[in-house]
Amino acid sequence: MSFREQFEIPAKYKMWSLILMAVGLVSILVGYFMYGAGDDHQNARFWGVLLYNSVYFLLVVNASMFFICATTMAMGGWQMSFRRVAEAISVAVIPIGIISAVILLALVLGHKHHIYHWLTPGDDKILLGKAGFLNPTFFIVWTALTIIGWIFLGAKMRSLSKETDANGPYTAEEGKKYIFKNTIWGSLYLVWFGLTVASTVPWLWFMSIDAHWYSTMYSWYTFASSFVAGMALITLFVIYLKNQGYLELVNQEHLHDLGKFMFAFSVFWTYLWFSQYMLIWYANIPEETVYFKHRVQGPYRGIFFLNLIINFLAPLLILMRRSSKRNYTLLVFMSVLIIFGHWIDFYQMVIASVSKEHVELNLFDFGVAAGFIGLIMWTAGNALTKSSLIAKNHPFFKESIIHHT
Amino acid sequence: MAIKKFVVGSFEDEQVLFPAVKKVRKAGYKIHDVYTPFPIHGLDQVMGLRDTSLHTAGFIYGITGTATALSFMGWVFTKDWPLNIGGKPHFPLPAFIPITFELTVLFSAVGMVLTFCYLCQLAPFVKKHHFHARATDDLMVMVLECTSRTNEEEAKAFLASVGAKEINVQVAEEGWWLGRYDKEQKLFENKTESSLV
């Protein structure tokens, strides 16, 4: 039995990724003329939309590399049959990381104090007290280090994986050495991931929009949001490739486990979301409730509850059954819903803080998101053609073939 | 429950067991059960067992827990003994969520454990017939149930042909019973046809 190891980008796929990227570019241009050149409020909306879209899609593709490293550390073998797909998605960290870095630097260097009002603390005691962390120099250095670290460590993990194609098949001794090396680099990535996504980066990029307010749950909540959307993205790519006749070794068992990840981390997201909300609601201290005031009782009420319905109730009730996690159509539907739902979550995290008085969610938001989706399709599609779709010389590969849930 | 006649064969390797199960089913014998010392992936599909409905039961127990928690706390704090706690509403849903969650987990966990024990016929003081003591150690034991049309000599020969070892015929209670092994063992010591009266 021979396998189709070499992915060729279908013309339709290429066309759609180009169209989506063009839509994104046009949206940014039109958005700039509609909002960017306007008054402070409109300007803040323009930059806010760029901020949440770029960071959302950056964290989502970065979650692919997190998934690879986490399963590497757990000595997991079941993901090997589609590991190259997750690797290809994580290549998109490079372009989206650069775009995000440009946007974040532009926010800080361009003194967009309607988004980051800590840029001009004046004699605000609270902001001055936080100035050791919230200052432009630290922001720029840490943002640059973060994104360079992700790109470098991710590239290292990918090159280690591609090494097996040329060097394998391994003997038991060589295999052990390879696994050890892989584990070391995977753990380095995870440490860096913990220091950035799971702690500092959401504070810097998002939480500092409400510079007076803070929540210890915020970073985990952001991480859970991006991770569950990242799993949904991997699922979409795997199912697409299967429909194209690739990935013969991936079957319902693997999809079932991806579905479990989507289900479990939707619940985990809700747990963190609620832990943040309930304590603030219960204590009812003005400094803390300021974050939820316009979200729960103000104009964002609809989006606030929509967020909970899409990201908690729908996955909970739909993905709970075993048969639904093994149904390709339902998984595609849920993946799209989850990616959209967490995009809405990021929307309300940023825009509800930038523009508190009225809700604006229009074609500009969707257009920019479409651009990033096109970019992910383009980068991941090209990355898939670069190496074999099957990591067939990895020591744990057989585990994936006989995987059974 | 009823006392029935079974043809029992043991396997040492699941590589032999899988094709054997397929062949035995194809030949039309009725498999009572296959006892294995560890869970074997895919054996349930090969045996043609339906998916367990344990998870459906778990869901029902879970929503029972949710409903119990919400309705009880709701009744206490709105009807029975309304208290003003920190100016919160009388039905403060977010404050109820942790307890609702815990009761949901408690109900579904306890309910599912009990249901699981019931489905596996496990309980204190309840006895089941063991077809082979080594089924809990290192042998996979396949048990065929004899119907009125089964020729057990043929069945034994067939089991031998598919790779079974230690083939014998046992007459035993198929279900569980309340009692003690030491007193009732006699019933099952004589594993011959004469005890099937």
Contacts between the chains, C-beta under 8 A, distances in Angstrom:
chain1	res1	chain2	res2	distance
A	274	B	94	7.7
A	274	B	97	6.5
A	277	B	94	6.9
A	278	B	94	4.8
A	278	B	95	7.4
A	278	B	97	6.8
A	278	B	98	7.6
A	281	B	94	5.1
A	282	B	86	8.0
A	282	B	94	7.1
A	282	B	95	6.4
A	284	B	86	7.2
A	284	B	87	7.8
A	320	B	59	7.1
A	321	B	55	7.9
A	322	B	51	7.1
A	322	B	55	7.0
A	404	B	41	4.2
A	404	B	42	6.0
